[in-house]
Amino acid sequence: MKKFTPIFIAVSLFLLLFQSSCKQCSTCSAKDKTNGSELNSQEFCGESADVKANEDSYKSTWGTSADVTCSPS
């Protein structure tokens, strides 16, 4: 049991330090404003800032011609 505790602590610290940057995902979809049919859907995954930038780009691309929604996935 004494050998288990230091190994457990070492593994826990490793996971805490090196697995802390979580990947986030967001799915955006564009729907036709007149009939509500889905025109396009895309999932973005990465760091928070990258996902936000992709959401903004998606919204600017589809925003004038369709209703755009983005949600975490």
Buried (B, 14 or more C-beta within 10 A) or exposed (E): EEEEEEEEEEEEEEEEEEEEEEEBEBBBBBBEEEEEEEBEEBEBEBEEEEBBEBBEEBBEBBEEEBEBEBEEE
